[in-house]
C-alpha cells in the first residue's frame, strides 16, 4: 500500500502542462515506434497514462474553455472561436484561488479565453471591431482570474524559466496551480529536437491516411515537433526537481486537440479529439498504470477541484476522476461528447467556404462506437491549418487523377457528407466505413442518438437535436 504524505493528500501543488495539436498515439509511451519522447514516457511510467481521454472540441479555444470550466463549450457559450469566457462562468484558476487558497498562474502559449487580440498600441489591430467592443464593455476577464499571467514573454522557449519566474512569486507555504502552454506540435512544423530529423520513409502511417510522399513528409515534421516538445517538458520538470517540489506536486500533461492533418484537428474523428493525458501524483497515484476508461475534457476541472478540496459548482457536467487517481472505486463514463464550430476569426462567409473554416457538428462516443452528427454537411472537407501542405495537396491531386483508394475518396472527397456517421472503432479504427443506416446497428445508432440528444438538451445547444 502506498504511503500518502499529509501535504500530498491535503493540497498538492498542481502543474498543468498543455501541448498544442497533439493526437494519440504520438508519444513513445503510447506505443508509437517512430517518436522519441523519453521525458513524457518517464512521466507516464511514474504515474497513470490514459488512453481514452477526449477533448471536448477539436479546436483550441473551445477545448480550453471546457478544460477550465468543467462544462462543454456549448454550455459556456464558447463555440465561436472569437468568444471571451463570460464573466459569470467560474473557471479553475479563480476557483482554486478564491476557494482553495491556491496561488495561481498562467504562462506560455496563449490561454485563448479572452477573445481576439486587438494589437499593441500603434500596431494594426487583429480584430478592430470585435476587439474594440470587448475592450469597451470589459468582456476580457481571464487575467482577473489568476494571480499571475505572463505578460513579457521570451516566446516559445525557456519553459523551465517560465516556471521558475512563477515559483519566485509564490508566497511561502501556499499551494500553487500553474498552467503552462506549449506551442509544439502546433502547425507550422518548424522545430527539431537535439535528436535530429526523422526519415519520412520509416514513419508508420495511421489507417486514415494514404501512403503518399507528402503525407510521410508532413507526419515526420509533426513528430519532430513532438520530440522538441518532450525536451521542453524536461526543462520544466528539472526546475520542479531542483526546487524540491517534485514530490508534492501533481503533474498533468494533456493535449488540447488533435494534429493538424486530415481526420485530425477540426474533425470529430478520434485523431481530432483523442489526446494524450498523463497524471503523476507522487505518493498517491500508483506508478505504471494504463487506463482505458473514457475521460472528457470536461472532467479535468472537477478532478483538480476535488484534489484541492474545493467543491465543484453544481452546473459542471464534468465527472471527477480523483478517486481513480487515489486507487479508489470509480465508476467510469459510458459516453464522451464533443462539438465542432467555426474555426479562426469571424468576418463574413464566402459562398464556397470549406469545412476547415466553418462546420457545425456534434459527436457521441462509447467504448466501441462513435456517432458523428453533421449539421452543415455541404461544406467540402479540408484540414485545419494544413490545407496548403503536401499531405493535403497530394491527396487532392491523387483524387483528381483517380489514384486514391476508394475509402479515402469516400471519406475526404464526397460531397455532401452524410448527416450521420457511425463507426465501429474496434473493427474500423481509421473511421472510414460508415455504418449509419445499417439495420444490423440500428439499436446502437439509436442509443448514441439518444445520449447525444440528452447532452444537447442539458447544454442548451442551439443546433437541432438528432432525436425529438
C-alpha positions as a Markdown table, in Angstrom:
| # | Residue | x | y | z |
|---|---|---|---|---|
| 1 | Unk | 0.0 | 0.0 | 0.0 |
| 2 | Unk | 1.3 | 3.5 | -0.9 |
| 3 | Unk | 2.2 | 5.8 | 1.9 |
| 4 | Unk | 0.5 | 9.2 | 1.3 |
| 5 | Unk | 2.1 | 12.3 | 2.7 |
| 6 | Unk | -0.1 | 14.7 | 4.6 |
| 7 | Unk | 0.7 | 17.5 | 2.2 |
| 8 | Unk | 0.0 | 15.4 | -1.0 |
| 9 | Unk | -3.2 | 14.2 | 0.5 |
| 10 | Unk | -4.3 | 17.7 | 1.5 |
| 11 | Unk | -3.5 | 20.3 | -1.1 |
| 12 | Unk | -0.8 | 19.3 | -3.6 |
| 13 | Unk | 0.7 | 21.8 | -6.0 |
| 14 | Unk | -0.8 | 21.4 | -9.5 |
| 15 | Unk | 1.3 | 21.8 | -12.6 |
| 16 | Unk | -0.8 | 21.6 | -15.7 |
| 17 | Unk | 1.2 | 21.1 | -19.0 |
| 18 | Unk | -0.8 | 21.6 | -22.2 |
| 19 | Unk | 0.6 | 20.7 | -25.6 |
| 20 | Unk | -1.0 | 22.1 | -28.8 |
| 21 | Unk | -2.5 | 19.9 | -31.6 |
| 22 | Unk | -1.3 | 16.6 | -30.1 |
| 23 | Unk | -3.1 | 13.4 | -31.1 |
| 24 | Unk | -2.8 | 9.9 | -29.5 |
| 25 | Unk | -0.7 | 7.8 | -30.2 |
| 26 | Unk | 2.2 | 10.3 | -30.8 |
| 27 | Unk | 4.3 | 9.6 | -27.8 |
| 28 | Unk | 6.6 | 6.7 | -27.2 |
| 29 | Unk | 4.6 | 5.7 | -24.1 |
| 30 | Unk | 1.5 | 5.2 | -26.3 |
| 31 | Unk | 3.3 | 2.6 | -28.3 |
| 32 | Unk | 4.3 | 4.8 | -31.3 |
| 33 | Unk | 7.6 | 3.3 | -32.6 |
| 34 | Unk | 8.7 | 6.4 | -34.5 |
| 35 | Unk | 8.8 | 9.2 | -32.0 |
| 36 | Unk | 11.5 | 9.6 | -29.3 |
| 37 | Unk | 9.9 | 11.1 | -26.1 |
| 38 | Unk | 11.9 | 9.8 | -23.0 |
| 39 | Unk | 10.7 | 12.7 | -20.8 |
| 40 | Unk | 7.0 | 12.1 | -21.2 |
| 41 | Unk | 7.5 | 8.3 | -21.3 |
| 42 | Unk | 9.1 | 8.6 | -17.9 |
| 43 | Unk | 6.3 | 10.8 | -16.6 |
| 44 | Unk | 3.8 | 8.1 | -17.7 |
| 45 | Unk | 5.8 | 5.4 | -16.1 |
| 46 | Unk | 5.8 | 7.3 | -12.8 |
| 47 | Unk | 2.0 | 7.8 | -12.9 |
| 48 | Unk | -1.0 | 6.9 | -15.0 |
| 49 | Unk | -1.5 | 7.0 | -18.7 |
| 50 | Unk | -5.0 | 7.5 | -20.0 |
| 51 | Unk | -5.6 | 6.0 | -23.5 |
| 52 | Unk | -9.1 | 7.3 | -23.9 |
| 53 | Unk | -9.0 | 11.0 | -22.9 |
| 54 | Unk | -11.1 | 13.1 | -25.3 |
| 55 | Unk | -11.0 | 16.8 | -25.6 |
| 56 | Unk | -14.5 | 18.5 | -25.8 |
| 57 | Unk | -13.7 | 20.1 | -29.2 |
| 58 | Unk | -11.0 | 19.5 | -31.9 |
| 59 | Unk | -10.2 | 23.2 | -31.7 |
| 60 | Unk | -8.0 | 25.1 | -29.2 |
| 61 | Unk | -10.4 | 27.8 | -27.9 |
| 62 | Unk | -13.5 | 25.7 | -27.1 |
| 63 | Unk | -11.3 | 22.9 | -25.9 |
| 64 | Unk | -9.6 | 25.2 | -23.4 |
| 65 | Unk | -13.0 | 26.5 | -22.3 |
| 66 | Unk | -14.1 | 23.0 | -21.4 |
| 67 | Unk | -10.8 | 22.2 | -19.7 |
| 68 | Unk | -11.1 | 25.3 | -17.5 |
| 69 | Unk | -14.8 | 25.2 | -16.7 |
| 70 | Unk | -15.8 | 21.6 | -16.4 |
| 71 | Unk | -18.6 | 22.2 | -18.9 |
| 72 | Unk | -19.0 | 21.9 | -22.6 |
| 73 | Unk | -18.0 | 24.7 | -25.0 |
| 74 | Unk | -21.7 | 25.0 | -26.0 |
| 75 | Unk | -22.8 | 25.3 | -22.3 |
| 76 | Unk | -20.4 | 28.2 | -21.6 |
| 77 | Unk | -21.1 | 30.0 | -24.9 |
| 78 | Unk | -17.6 | 29.4 | -26.3 |
| 79 | Unk | -18.3 | 27.6 | -29.6 |
| 80 | Unk | -17.3 | 30.6 | -31.7 |
| 81 | Unk | -13.5 | 30.8 | -31.9 |
| 82 | Unk | -13.5 | 34.6 | -31.1 |
| 83 | Unk | -15.6 | 34.5 | -27.9 |
| 84 | Unk | -14.3 | 35.5 | -24.5 |
| 85 | Unk | -15.2 | 33.4 | -21.5 |
| 86 | Unk | -18.2 | 35.0 | -19.9 |
| 87 | Unk | -17.5 | 36.7 | -16.6 |
| 88 | Unk | -20.2 | 34.7 | -14.7 |
| 89 | Unk | -18.7 | 31.4 | -15.7 |
| 90 | Unk | -16.3 | 30.2 | -12.9 |
| 91 | Unk | -13.0 | 28.7 | -14.1 |
| 92 | Unk | -10.4 | 26.5 | -12.5 |
| 93 | Unk | -7.8 | 29.2 | -11.7 |
| 94 | Unk | -10.3 | 31.5 | -9.9 |
| 95 | Unk | -12.0 | 28.7 | -8.0 |
| 96 | Unk | -8.6 | 27.4 | -6.8 |
| 97 | Unk | -7.6 | 30.9 | -5.8 |
| 98 | Unk | -10.8 | 32.1 | -4.2 |
| 99 | Unk | -12.0 | 28.9 | -2.5 |
| 100 | Unk | -8.8 | 26.7 | -2.2 |
| 101 | Unk | -6.2 | 29.2 | -1.1 |
| 102 | Unk | -4.0 | 28.5 | -4.2 |
| 103 | Unk | -1.6 | 31.0 | -5.8 |
| 104 | Unk | -2.4 | 30.6 | -9.5 |
| 105 | Unk | -0.6 | 31.4 | -12.7 |
| 106 | Unk | -0.6 | 31.1 | -16.5 |
| 107 | Unk | 2.3 | 31.3 | -18.9 |
| 108 | Unk | 3.4 | 30.1 | -22.3 |
| 109 | Unk | 1.2 | 29.8 | -25.4 |
| 110 | Unk | -1.9 | 31.9 | -25.2 |
| 111 | Unk | -4.7 | 30.6 | -23.0 |
| 112 | Unk | -7.2 | 31.7 | -25.8 |
| 113 | Unk | -10.1 | 32.6 | -23.4 |
| 114 | Unk | -10.3 | 36.4 | -23.7 |
| 115 | Unk | -11.4 | 36.8 | -27.3 |
| 116 | Unk | -9.2 | 38.1 | -30.2 |
| 117 | Unk | -6.3 | 40.3 | -29.6 |
| 118 | Unk | -6.6 | 44.0 | -30.7 |
| 119 | Unk | -2.9 | 44.5 | -31.2 |
| 120 | Unk | -0.4 | 46.7 | -29.4 |
| 121 | Unk | -0.7 | 50.5 | -29.4 |
| 122 | Unk | 0.3 | 51.9 | -32.8 |
| 123 | Unk | 0.2 | 48.4 | -34.5 |
| 124 | Unk | -2.5 | 47.1 | -36.8 |
| 125 | Unk | -5.4 | 45.7 | -34.9 |
| 126 | Unk | -6.0 | 41.9 | -35.2 |
| 127 | Unk | -9.7 | 42.3 | -34.7 |
| 128 | Unk | -10.6 | 46.0 | -34.8 |
| 129 | Unk | -14.4 | 45.8 | -34.4 |
| 130 | Unk | -14.9 | 42.8 | -32.1 |
| 131 | Unk | -11.8 | 43.7 | -30.1 |
| 132 | Unk | -13.0 | 47.2 | -29.6 |
| 133 | Unk | -16.4 | 46.1 | -28.3 |
| 134 | Unk | -14.8 | 43.6 | -25.9 |
| 135 | Unk | -12.4 | 46.2 | -24.6 |
| 136 | Unk | -15.1 | 48.9 | -24.2 |
| 137 | Unk | -17.5 | 46.5 | -22.5 |
| 138 | Unk | -14.8 | 45.0 | -20.3 |
| 139 | Unk | -15.6 | 41.5 | -21.6 |
| 140 | Unk | -12.0 | 40.3 | -21.1 |
| 141 | Unk | -11.9 | 38.8 | -17.6 |
| 142 | Unk | -9.4 | 36.0 | -17.6 |
| 143 | Unk | -6.4 | 37.9 | -16.3 |
| 144 | Unk | -8.5 | 38.7 | -13.3 |
| 145 | Unk | -8.9 | 35.0 | -12.6 |
| 146 | Unk | -5.3 | 34.3 | -11.8 |
| 147 | Unk | -2.6 | 35.9 | -9.5 |
| 148 | Unk | -0.1 | 35.8 | -12.3 |
| 149 | Unk | -0.4 | 35.9 | -16.1 |
| 150 | Unk | 2.8 | 36.1 | -18.1 |
| 151 | Unk | 3.0 | 39.5 | -19.8 |
| 152 | Unk | 6.5 | 39.9 | -21.1 |
| 153 | Unk | 7.3 | 36.6 | -22.8 |
| 154 | Unk | 10.5 | 35.5 | -24.4 |
| 155 | Unk | 8.4 | 33.4 | -26.8 |
| 156 | Unk | 8.0 | 29.7 | -27.1 |
| 157 | Unk | 11.3 | 28.8 | -25.4 |
| 158 | Unk | 12.8 | 28.7 | -21.9 |
| 159 | Unk | 9.8 | 26.9 | -20.5 |
| 160 | Unk | 11.7 | 26.0 | -17.4 |
| 161 | Unk | 12.4 | 29.7 | -16.9 |
| 162 | Unk | 8.7 | 30.4 | -17.1 |
| 163 | Unk | 8.0 | 28.0 | -14.2 |
| 164 | Unk | 10.9 | 29.5 | -12.2 |
| 165 | Unk | 9.6 | 33.0 | -12.7 |
| 166 | Unk | 6.2 | 31.9 | -11.4 |
| 167 | Unk | 7.6 | 30.0 | -8.4 |
| 168 | Unk | 9.6 | 33.0 | -7.3 |
| 169 | Unk | 6.3 | 34.8 | -6.8 |
| 170 | Unk | 4.5 | 32.1 | -4.8 |
| 171 | Unk | 4.0 | 33.1 | -1.2 |
| 172 | Unk | 5.8 | 30.8 | 1.3 |
| 173 | Unk | 3.6 | 28.0 | 2.4 |
| 174 | Unk | 0.9 | 28.4 | -0.1 |
| 175 | Unk | -0.1 | 25.7 | -2.6 |
| 176 | Unk | 0.0 | 26.7 | -6.2 |
| 177 | Unk | -1.5 | 26.0 | -9.6 |
| 178 | Unk | 0.4 | 26.8 | -12.8 |
| 179 | Unk | -0.9 | 26.3 | -16.3 |
| 180 | Unk | 1.9 | 26.2 | -18.8 |
| 181 | Unk | 1.0 | 26.1 | -22.5 |
| 182 | Unk | 3.4 | 24.8 | -25.2 |
| 183 | Unk | 3.3 | 25.7 | -28.9 |
| 184 | Unk | 4.6 | 22.4 | -30.2 |
| 185 | Unk | 3.4 | 20.4 | -32.1 |
| 186 | Unk | 1.1 | 23.2 | -33.5 |
| 187 | Unk | 1.3 | 23.8 | -37.2 |
| 188 | Unk | 3.6 | 25.2 | -38.8 |
| 189 | Unk | 6.0 | 22.3 | -38.1 |
| 190 | Unk | 9.4 | 24.0 | -38.0 |
| 191 | Unk | 11.1 | 22.8 | -34.8 |
| 192 | Unk | 13.5 | 19.9 | -34.5 |
| 193 | Unk | 14.9 | 18.4 | -31.2 |
| 194 | Unk | 18.5 | 17.7 | -30.4 |
| 195 | Unk | 17.9 | 14.2 | -31.7 |
| 196 | Unk | 17.7 | 15.5 | -35.3 |
| 197 | Unk | 15.3 | 14.9 | -38.1 |
| 198 | Unk | 13.3 | 11.8 | -38.8 |
| 199 | Unk | 13.3 | 9.7 | -42.0 |
| 200 | Unk | 9.8 | 10.0 | -43.6 |
| 201 | Unk | 10.3 | 6.7 | -45.4 |
| 202 | Unk | 10.4 | 4.9 | -42.0 |
| 203 | Unk | 7.3 | 6.5 | -40.5 |
| 204 | Unk | 4.4 | 4.2 | -39.7 |
| 205 | Unk | 1.2 | 5.7 | -41.2 |
| 206 | Unk | -2.2 | 5.5 | -39.4 |
| 207 | Unk | -5.1 | 3.8 | -41.2 |
| 208 | Unk | -6.9 | 7.1 | -42.0 |
| 209 | Unk | -4.0 | 8.5 | -44.2 |
| 210 | Unk | -3.0 | 7.3 | -47.7 |
| 211 | Unk | 0.7 | 6.4 | -48.3 |
| 212 | Unk | 1.9 | 9.4 | -50.3 |
| 213 | Unk | 5.3 | 11.2 | -50.1 |
| 214 | Unk | 3.7 | 14.4 | -48.9 |
| 215 | Unk | 1.8 | 12.6 | -46.1 |
| 216 | Unk | 5.0 | 11.0 | -44.9 |
| 217 | Unk | 6.9 | 14.3 | -45.1 |
| 218 | Unk | 4.3 | 16.2 | -43.1 |
| 219 | Unk | 3.9 | 13.4 | -40.5 |
| 220 | Unk | 7.7 | 13.3 | -40.0 |
| 221 | Unk | 7.8 | 17.1 | -39.4 |
| 222 | Unk | 5.0 | 16.7 | -37.0 |
| 223 | Unk | 6.7 | 14.0 | -35.0 |
| 224 | Unk | 9.9 | 16.1 | -34.9 |
| 225 | Unk | 7.9 | 18.8 | -33.1 |
| 226 | Unk | 6.6 | 16.3 | -30.6 |
| 227 | Unk | 10.2 | 15.4 | -29.9 |
| 228 | Unk | 11.1 | 19.0 | -29.4 |
| 229 | Unk | 8.1 | 19.4 | -27.0 |
| 230 | Unk | 9.5 | 16.5 | -25.0 |
| 231 | Unk | 12.8 | 18.3 | -24.5 |
| 232 | Unk | 10.9 | 21.5 | -23.4 |
| 233 | Unk | 8.9 | 19.5 | -20.9 |
| 234 | Unk | 12.2 | 18.2 | -19.4 |
| 235 | Unk | 13.4 | 21.7 | -18.7 |
| 236 | Unk | 10.2 | 22.3 | -16.7 |
| 237 | Unk | 10.4 | 19.1 | -14.7 |
| 238 | Unk | 14.1 | 19.9 | -14.0 |
| 239 | Unk | 13.1 | 23.1 | -12.3 |
| 240 | Unk | 10.5 | 21.3 | -10.3 |
| 241 | Unk | 13.1 | 18.8 | -9.1 |
| 242 | Unk | 15.8 | 21.4 | -8.3 |
| 243 | Unk | 13.3 | 23.5 | -6.3 |
| 244 | Unk | 12.5 | 20.3 | -4.2 |
| 245 | Unk | 8.9 | 20.4 | -5.3 |
| 246 | Unk | 8.6 | 17.2 | -7.4 |
| 247 | Unk | 7.3 | 15.1 | -4.5 |
| 248 | Unk | 4.4 | 17.4 | -3.5 |
| 249 | Unk | 3.3 | 18.4 | -7.0 |
| 250 | Unk | 0.6 | 16.7 | -9.1 |
| 251 | Unk | 1.6 | 17.0 | -12.7 |
| 252 | Unk | -0.9 | 16.7 | -15.5 |
| 253 | Unk | 0.1 | 16.6 | -19.2 |
| 254 | Unk | -2.7 | 16.9 | -21.8 |
| 255 | Unk | -3.0 | 17.8 | -25.5 |
| 256 | Unk | -5.6 | 20.5 | -26.3 |
| 257 | Unk | -6.8 | 18.8 | -29.5 |
| 258 | Unk | -5.6 | 16.6 | -32.3 |
| 259 | Unk | -2.9 | 17.1 | -35.0 |
| 260 | Unk | -3.5 | 19.5 | -37.9 |
| 261 | Unk | -3.8 | 16.8 | -40.6 |
| 262 | Unk | -6.7 | 15.1 | -42.4 |
| 263 | Unk | -9.0 | 13.4 | -39.8 |
| 264 | Unk | -7.3 | 15.4 | -37.0 |
| 265 | Unk | -7.7 | 19.0 | -35.8 |
| 266 | Unk | -11.2 | 20.2 | -36.7 |
| 267 | Unk | -12.6 | 16.7 | -37.2 |
| 268 | Unk | -14.7 | 14.7 | -34.6 |
| 269 | Unk | -12.8 | 11.6 | -35.6 |
| 270 | Unk | -10.5 | 10.2 | -32.9 |
| 271 | Unk | -7.3 | 11.8 | -34.2 |
| 272 | Unk | -9.1 | 15.1 | -33.7 |
| 273 | Unk | -10.3 | 14.6 | -30.2 |
| 274 | Unk | -8.3 | 11.8 | -28.6 |
| 275 | Unk | -5.2 | 13.4 | -27.0 |
| 276 | Unk | -2.6 | 12.3 | -24.5 |
| 277 | Unk | -3.4 | 12.5 | -20.8 |
| 278 | Unk | -0.8 | 11.6 | -18.2 |
| 279 | Unk | -1.0 | 12.2 | -14.5 |
| 280 | Unk | 1.8 | 11.9 | -11.9 |
| 281 | Unk | 0.8 | 12.3 | -8.3 |
| 282 | Unk | 3.7 | 11.1 | -6.1 |
| 283 | Unk | 2.7 | 9.2 | -3.0 |
| 284 | Unk | -0.9 | 8.9 | -4.2 |
| 285 | Unk | -1.2 | 7.5 | -7.7 |
| 286 | Unk | 0.4 | 4.1 | -8.2 |
| 287 | Unk | 3.1 | 4.3 | -10.9 |
| 288 | Unk | 3.0 | 2.5 | -14.1 |
| 289 | Unk | -0.8 | 2.4 | -14.6 |
| 290 | Unk | -2.6 | 2.3 | -18.0 |
| 291 | Unk | -6.3 | 3.2 | -18.0 |
| 292 | Unk | -8.7 | 2.7 | -20.9 |
| 293 | Unk | -11.9 | 4.2 | -19.4 |
| 294 | Unk | -13.4 | 7.2 | -21.2 |
| 295 | Unk | -12.5 | 10.6 | -19.9 |
| 296 | Unk | -13.7 | 14.0 | -21.2 |
| 297 | Unk | -12.1 | 17.4 | -21.2 |
| 298 | Unk | -15.0 | 18.4 | -19.0 |
| 299 | Unk | -13.6 | 16.1 | -16.3 |
| 300 | Unk | -10.3 | 17.9 | -15.8 |
| 301 | Unk | -11.6 | 20.9 | -13.7 |
| 302 | Unk | -13.8 | 18.9 | -11.3 |
| 303 | Unk | -11.0 | 16.5 | -10.7 |
| 304 | Unk | -8.5 | 19.2 | -9.9 |
| 305 | Unk | -11.1 | 20.8 | -7.6 |
| 306 | Unk | -11.6 | 17.6 | -5.7 |
| 307 | Unk | -7.9 | 17.1 | -5.4 |
| 308 | Unk | -7.6 | 20.6 | -3.9 |
| 309 | Unk | -10.6 | 20.1 | -1.6 |
| 310 | Unk | -12.8 | 22.6 | -3.4 |
| 311 | Unk | -16.4 | 21.7 | -4.1 |
| 312 | Unk | -17.3 | 21.7 | -7.8 |
| 313 | Unk | -20.2 | 24.1 | -8.8 |
| 314 | Unk | -23.3 | 22.1 | -9.5 |
| 315 | Unk | -23.5 | 23.4 | -13.0 |
| 316 | Unk | -20.4 | 21.5 | -14.0 |
| 317 | Unk | -21.2 | 18.5 | -16.2 |
| 318 | Unk | -17.7 | 17.0 | -15.9 |
| 319 | Unk | -17.1 | 14.0 | -13.7 |
| 320 | Unk | -14.2 | 13.9 | -11.3 |
| 321 | Unk | -11.8 | 11.0 | -11.7 |
| 322 | Unk | -9.9 | 11.9 | -8.5 |
| 323 | Unk | -11.0 | 8.6 | -6.9 |
| 324 | Unk | -9.3 | 6.7 | -9.7 |
| 325 | Unk | -6.1 | 8.7 | -9.1 |
| 326 | Unk | -6.2 | 7.6 | -5.5 |
| 327 | Unk | -6.8 | 4.0 | -6.4 |
| 328 | Unk | -10.4 | 4.0 | -5.0 |
| 329 | Unk | -13.5 | 2.6 | -6.6 |
| 330 | Unk | -14.5 | 4.7 | -9.6 |
| 331 | Unk | -17.5 | 4.5 | -11.9 |
| 332 | Unk | -16.4 | 5.3 | -15.5 |
| 333 | Unk | -18.3 | 7.3 | -18.1 |
| 334 | Unk | -20.5 | 5.5 | -20.6 |
| 335 | Unk | -20.1 | 8.2 | -23.2 |
| 336 | Unk | -18.0 | 11.2 | -24.1 |
| 337 | Unk | -19.2 | 14.1 | -26.3 |
| 338 | Unk | -17.6 | 16.7 | -28.5 |
| 339 | Unk | -18.6 | 19.6 | -30.7 |
| 340 | Unk | -17.3 | 21.4 | -33.7 |
| 341 | Unk | -18.0 | 25.0 | -34.6 |
| 342 | Unk | -16.4 | 27.8 | -36.7 |
| 343 | Unk | -12.6 | 28.0 | -36.8 |
| 344 | Unk | -10.4 | 31.1 | -36.7 |
| 345 | Unk | -11.6 | 34.7 | -36.9 |
| 346 | Unk | -15.0 | 35.9 | -37.9 |
| 347 | Unk | -15.6 | 38.3 | -40.8 |
| 348 | Unk | -18.2 | 37.1 | -43.2 |
| 349 | Unk | -18.8 | 33.8 | -45.0 |
| 350 | Unk | -17.9 | 33.0 | -48.6 |
| 351 | Unk | -20.2 | 31.0 | -50.8 |
| 352 | Unk | -17.7 | 28.2 | -51.2 |
| 353 | Unk | -16.5 | 28.1 | -47.6 |
| 354 | Unk | -15.0 | 24.8 | -46.7 |
| 355 | Unk | -15.4 | 22.8 | -43.5 |
| 356 | Unk | -12.0 | 23.6 | -42.2 |
| 357 | Unk | -13.2 | 27.2 | -41.6 |
| 358 | Unk | -16.9 | 26.6 | -40.8 |
| 359 | Unk | -18.6 | 23.4 | -39.7 |
| 360 | Unk | -21.3 | 22.6 | -37.2 |
| 361 | Unk | -21.2 | 19.1 | -35.9 |
| 362 | Unk | -21.5 | 17.0 | -32.7 |
| 363 | Unk | -20.5 | 13.5 | -31.7 |
| 364 | Unk | -21.1 | 10.9 | -29.0 |
| 365 | Unk | -18.6 | 8.1 | -28.4 |
| 366 | Unk | -18.8 | 5.0 | -26.3 |
| 367 | Unk | -16.1 | 2.4 | -25.7 |
| 368 | Unk | -16.7 | 0.8 | -29.0 |
| 369 | Unk | -18.8 | 3.0 | -31.3 |
| 370 | Unk | -19.0 | 6.6 | -32.4 |
| 371 | Unk | -21.8 | 8.7 | -33.8 |
| 372 | Unk | -21.0 | 11.9 | -35.7 |
| 373 | Unk | -23.9 | 14.3 | -36.4 |
| 374 | Unk | -23.1 | 16.7 | -39.3 |
| 375 | Unk | -25.4 | 19.7 | -39.3 |
| 376 | Unk | -23.6 | 21.5 | -42.2 |
| 377 | Unk | -22.7 | 18.6 | -44.4 |
| 378 | Unk | -22.4 | 20.5 | -47.7 |
| 379 | Unk | -19.1 | 22.2 | -46.8 |
| 380 | Unk | -16.2 | 20.4 | -48.6 |
| 381 | Unk | -13.8 | 18.6 | -46.4 |
| 382 | Unk | -10.4 | 20.2 | -45.8 |
| 383 | Unk | -7.9 | 20.0 | -42.9 |
| 384 | Unk | -7.5 | 22.9 | -40.5 |
| 385 | Unk | -4.2 | 24.8 | -40.8 |
| 386 | Unk | -2.5 | 22.4 | -43.2 |
| 387 | Unk | -4.8 | 22.8 | -46.3 |
| 388 | Unk | -1.8 | 24.1 | -48.4 |
| 389 | Unk | 0.7 | 21.4 | -47.2 |
| 390 | Unk | 2.0 | 18.5 | -49.2 |
| 391 | Unk | -0.2 | 15.9 | -47.4 |
| 392 | Unk | -3.4 | 17.5 | -48.5 |
| 393 | Unk | -2.4 | 18.8 | -51.9 |
| 394 | Unk | -1.1 | 15.4 | -52.9 |
| 395 | Unk | -4.3 | 13.8 | -51.7 |
| 396 | Unk | -6.3 | 16.2 | -53.8 |
| 397 | Unk | -4.0 | 15.5 | -56.8 |
| 398 | Unk | -4.3 | 11.7 | -56.4 |
| 399 | Unk | -8.1 | 12.0 | -56.1 |
| 400 | Unk | -8.3 | 14.1 | -59.3 |
| 401 | Unk | -6.1 | 11.6 | -61.1 |
| 402 | Unk | -8.3 | 8.7 | -60.0 |
| 403 | Unk | -5.4 | 7.2 | -58.0 |
| 404 | Unk | -6.7 | 7.5 | -54.5 |
| 405 | Unk | -8.1 | 4.4 | -52.8 |
| 406 | Unk | -12.0 | 4.3 | -52.6 |
| 407 | Unk | -12.1 | 4.5 | -48.8 |
| 408 | Unk | -10.2 | 7.8 | -48.9 |
| 409 | Unk | -12.2 | 9.2 | -51.8 |
| 410 | Unk | -15.4 | 8.5 | -49.9 |
| 411 | Unk | -14.1 | 10.0 | -46.6 |
| 412 | Unk | -12.4 | 13.1 | -47.9 |
| 413 | Unk | -13.9 | 14.0 | -51.3 |
| 414 | Unk | -17.5 | 13.0 | -51.3 |
| 415 | Unk | -20.0 | 15.9 | -51.0 |
| 416 | Unk | -22.3 | 16.3 | -49.3 |
| 417 | Unk | -21.2 | 14.4 | -46.4 |
| 418 | Unk | -23.8 | 12.2 | -44.6 |
| 419 | Unk | -25.8 | 13.8 | -41.8 |
| 420 | Unk | -25.0 | 10.8 | -39.6 |
| 421 | Unk | -21.8 | 8.7 | -39.4 |
| 422 | Unk | -21.5 | 5.6 | -37.3 |
| 423 | Unk | -18.2 | 3.8 | -36.7 |
| 424 | Unk | -17.3 | 0.5 | -35.1 |
| 425 | Unk | -14.0 | 1.7 | -33.6 |
| 426 | Unk | -12.7 | -1.8 | -32.9 |
| 427 | Unk | -13.2 | -3.1 | -36.4 |
| 428 | Unk | -12.5 | 0.2 | -38.1 |
| 429 | Unk | -10.1 | 2.3 | -36.1 |
| 430 | Unk | -9.5 | 4.6 | -39.1 |
| 431 | Unk | -13.2 | 5.6 | -39.1 |
| 432 | Unk | -13.5 | 5.0 | -42.8 |
| 433 | Unk | -16.5 | 2.7 | -43.0 |
| 434 | Unk | -19.8 | 4.5 | -42.2 |
| 435 | Unk | -22.4 | 2.1 | -40.7 |
| 436 | Unk | -25.2 | 4.6 | -40.2 |
| 437 | Unk | -28.4 | 3.2 | -41.6 |
| 438 | Unk | -27.2 | -0.4 | -41.5 |
| 439 | Unk | -30.1 | -2.4 | -39.9 |
| 440 | Unk | -27.5 | -4.5 | -38.0 |
| 441 | Unk | -26.5 | -1.4 | -36.0 |
| 442 | Unk | -30.0 | 0.1 | -35.6 |
| 443 | Unk | -30.1 | -0.2 | -31.8 |
| 444 | Unk | -26.5 | 1.1 | -31.4 |
| 445 | Unk | -27.2 | 4.1 | -33.6 |
| 446 | Unk | -30.4 | 4.9 | -31.7 |
| 447 | Unk | -28.6 | 4.6 | -28.3 |
| 448 | Unk | -25.9 | 7.1 | -29.3 |
| 449 | Unk | -28.5 | 9.5 | -30.8 |
| 450 | Unk | -30.5 | 9.3 | -27.6 |
| 451 | Unk | -27.4 | 10.0 | -25.5 |
| 452 | Unk | -26.4 | 12.9 | -27.8 |
| 453 | Unk | -29.9 | 14.4 | -27.7 |
| 454 | Unk | -29.8 | 14.3 | -23.9 |
| 455 | Unk | -26.4 | 16.1 | -23.8 |
| 456 | Unk | -27.7 | 18.7 | -26.3 |
| 457 | Unk | -30.8 | 19.4 | -24.2 |
| 458 | Unk | -28.8 | 19.7 | -20.9 |
| 459 | Unk | -26.3 | 22.0 | -22.6 |
| 460 | Unk | -29.0 | 24.3 | -24.2 |
| 461 | Unk | -27.4 | 23.5 | -27.5 |
| 462 | Unk | -28.5 | 25.8 | -30.4 |
| 463 | Unk | -28.5 | 23.0 | -33.0 |
| 464 | Unk | -31.4 | 20.8 | -33.7 |
| 465 | Unk | -31.1 | 17.5 | -31.8 |
| 466 | Unk | -30.8 | 14.2 | -33.6 |
| 467 | Unk | -34.0 | 12.9 | -31.9 |
| 468 | Unk | -37.1 | 14.7 | -30.8 |
